[in-house]
Amino acid sequence: MSLLAVFFLTSCSQEKNGPVIGISFETLQAEYWVASLESIKAECERNGASYIESVADGDANRQFEQVSNFISRRVDGIIIAPKDAHTVIPIIKAANKANIPIAIYNRVPVENSGEYITVVADNYEIAKSAVDHMGRIAREKGGEYKAMILIGDLGDINAINRRKGFEDALVEYSDIVELVAEVPTEWNQEKALAGVTNALQANPDINFIFSSSDFLFPSIVSALKNLDKYHPVGHEDHVLLGGFDGDAMAYKMLMEGYLDVDGVQDVHFECVEAVQSIFDMIEGKEANMRIRDPGFVIHQGNIDEFAGRMWGADFASE
């Protein structure tokens, strides 16, 4: 099916009774992206807008072509979740040239990329807060800890900031927590599984694991189960676990007592802010051009208060 056909089918279901927003996602590989896309579409509809959507399936060149099609169709605004901070630059410049407001979702473009709105979680602070809570648990329990971190694609500034948040949080606990394994994943499940398996074989006493994305928890759980090291909080052989995102698996692991802490991106907040900023620009109002999602940290001690705010809770119930 041609790109034009895809655009036609996705826009036909929407009646033209307000602004038309072009929504472009680089991938829907993880639940976070699916939840975000659905929330953005719902927010457009709530504000009386129709939309055209496209997904580039990991191909930055294809995404540029898809957004160029949006521009040629004279959409009123564009919301894009790009591959990274660099590949989005020509897209921003094309939107600027056409005088179409553009919001960059969940990424911060490199400096001097043009005029745009950006909505992104505070990856550094959320990760740091989550790992700090893990450290406090470790200190309270006593003993020494061997730590592992699963690192995302370091071409992604979000992955870089989460790693730095992890490292900076551990400084305070360096007397009891030693980092012994850094597993590069490039956001790939197979690489994550192989890396975690190898790290656990080389360091069987690892008992403190942080994942830069909940998306990678299946690999962690599989590797731990294979070594009979996957036990709930309170078990004498429990491995301290922390993550980042707020997806369905993290929600279930928290509710079942296997996950200690999770740093959560507030998907609803991010999507509402992205759409509202585009509408403000369309209407000639002053828009917030840099929007920070502070997120929140959920753990075994505050589940009752925060579980309902995890975007993954909706997926977990399906």
N, C-alpha and C positions, 0 to 999 in steps of 0.2 A: 504494500500500500504506500502511495506517495505521501510526502510530508503534507502537501496541500490537502489530501484526502483526510489525513489525521486531524488537521486543524479544522476542517469543515465539520467533521463528525462531533468534535468536542465542543464546538461553538454553537452548533445548531440547536442543542438542547436548551440553550439559554435564550430567553427573549430579550431583545434589545430595548430596554426601558431605562437606560442610564449609561454611565461610562462603561467602556469595554476595557478590561484589564487583561494583558497578556501575562500568563504565569508560566515560567520556564524552570524546570528542575533538571539538574544534570543527571540525577539518578533517583530511583526509588528503592535502592538496595536494602536499606534499613527501615525499620518501623518508624524511626524519627522522621524520615522524609515523607513517608506515607501520611503520618499524622499531621505533619506540617502542611502538605498539599491540601488535604481535606479541610483543615481548619481555615486556610487562606480562602479556599473556594466558598466555604460557608460564610466567612466574614464579608466577602464580596457580595454574596446574595443578600445578606442581612442589610447591607448598605445600598441595595438597589442596583448593583452593577452586574453586568454579564461578563463572561470571561472566555478566553481561549487558552488552552493548556497544551503544553508539550513536555516530553521527557526525552533527554538526549542519550540515555543509556551509556553514560560514561564517556561520550565522545564530545570533546570541547568544540571541535569544528562543526559538528552537527548542531550543537547548541547555538553557535553563532548564526548559522543558517536559519534555524527556527526563529530566533529573535529578530533576525532581519526580515523574516516574513511578517512577524507582528508589526514591525515598523512600516513595512510597505502597505499593510492594511490599516495603518493609522490608528492603532489602539490608543487609548487615552492615557495609559500608564502601564508600566512593566514591573513585575516582581520576579526576581530571578535568584535561584539557589545555584551558584556556579560551582565548577570543579575546584577552583582555588582562587587565590588573590591575584593571579597574573592573567589567566585565560579570560577573565571577565573584562579586562581593560578595553579591548576593541568593541565589546558590546556596550559598555558605558559610553564610549565616544560616539558610537553610532546613534544611541538614544539621545545624547546631548545634541548632536547635529540635527536630529529630527525634532528637537524641542519636546521630547516625551519624557515625563518624570520616570525615574527608575529607582527601585528599591532593591538593595542587595541583601538577600536573606541568609543569615548564619555564616557569613564570611565578611572579612574586612579587606577590601582591595588595597593594593600597595598605594603609597602616597602619589599624589598628582595624577590620579587616574581619570579625573573629570568630576562632574557634579552628580551626586547620587545620595540616596538615603541608605543607611546601613543599619540593620537590626541584627544583633548578635549577642549570644550569652557571654557573660564574663567568665570565659573558660578558665582563666588563671585563678580567680578568687574562688569559684565553685570547687575546682579541683583541690585547691589548697585547703579549703574548709573541710572537704570530705576526708582528705588524708590526715588533717589535724585531728579530726574526730577518731580516726583509726589509731593514731598515735596515743590519744588519751585513753582509749580502751586498752591498748597494749601496756601503758604505764600502770593503769589501775589493776590489770591482771598480774603484772609482774613478770619477770623472766626476760629472756633475750629473744629477739626476732630477726629472722632472715627474710628480706623483702624482695619481691619481684614486681616490676611494672611492665604492662603491655603498652607499647608505644604505637601511636597511629602513624599515618603517612606524614612524614616530616616535611612534605611539600605543602601541607595544610597548616596554616597558622593556628588553627584551633588545637591541633595535635601538639604543636610546639608549646602553646600556652598551658595545656593540661600537664604536659611533662614538667614544665617549669614550676607549676603549682605544686605538683607532687614533690619535686626536689626541695623546694623552699620549705614546705611543711615539715619534711623529715629532719631539717636542721635541728629543730628543737628536741628531737627524739633520737639524735645520733648516738646517745649513750646506751640505748637499748635496741635500736633498729639499724641493721646493716643492710644496705642494698647490695644484693649478690647477683641479680639477674635483670637485664633489660632486654625485653623481647620485642624486636621490630615486627610489625604486622602489616603495615601499609593498608590497614583496614581490610585485611584478607583473612578469612576464617581458617583456611588450610595452613597458611603461614603461622597463624596464631597457635593452632593446635600443635604443630611441629615444634614451634619455639617453646611453648609451655612444657611440653613433654620432655624435651631435651634439658630445659632448665631444672625441672624437678628431678631428673635422673642425675644431673651433675650436682644438684644441691637438694638432697632429699629432706633436709631440715627446713626448707622454705615454709614459713607459716604466716606470711603477710603479703597479700597480693592485691594490687590495684590495677584495674583495667581502665584505659583511657576511653573506652566506650562499652556500654552494656551489650552492644552488638556482639562483642567477643566472648561473652560469658559461656555460650555453649562449648567453646574450645576449652575454657578453664575447667568447667564442671566435668567434661569428658575426661580430661587428663587427670584430675583429682580422683574421680571415681575409679579409674583404672589402677590407681595406686592405693585405693581404700583410704583416701585422705579427704573425702567430702562428707563433712559432718555438721550438724546444726550448732548454732551458738550455744555454749554451755557444755558441749562435749569436750572431754579432755584433749582430743586430737583435732579440735576445730581449727581450720586455717582462717585467719582474719581476712575478710574479703571486703573490698570497696570498689565502686564503679562510678561511671559518669554517663548520664543521659536521662534515665527514668523510664526505660522501656518495659514491655510486658514481662519479660523474663526476670528483670530486676525486681519488679513489683511482686511477682510470685515468690521469688527467693526471699525477699524481705518478709512477706506474709507467712512463709513456711519456716522462717527462722534460720535460713542459711546465709543470708547476706547481712553484713553488719551495717553498712552505710552506703548511700548512693547520693551523688551530686546530681541534681535534677534541673534540666533546662525547662523553663516555663513556656511550653509551646503555645498555649493560648495567648499569653501576654505578647509573645514575639509576633504572632500572626495578626493580632488585633492592631498592634502598633505599626506593622508594615503596611497594612491596608489603609489605616487611618492617615498615615503620613502621605501616601499616594493621593488619597482623596483631598487632603489639605493642599497639596501642590496643584492638583487639577483645578481646585476652586480658588486658587490664587492666595490662599492663606499661608501664613508662616508655618513651615513644617519643622519638626525636630529631625535634623539630618543625621544625628548619631544617637542611636537608641541602644541602651545597655540593658540586658536582661540579667538581674542579679541572681536569678534562680533561687534554689534552696537546697538544704541538705536534709535528707531523711535517714533515720536510723532506728534501731530497735526501741529506743526510748521515746520516740515521738510519732510512731506509726499512726496512732489514732488521729492525730492532728493533721498529718500531711499526706497520708496514703491517697485520699480522695483527690488530691491536687496533682498526682503523678499522671502524666498523659498516658503512660503505659497501662494504667488501670482499665481504661476503656478497651484496649486490645486484649488484656488478660481475661476479660469477661466474655470474649467472643468464642 
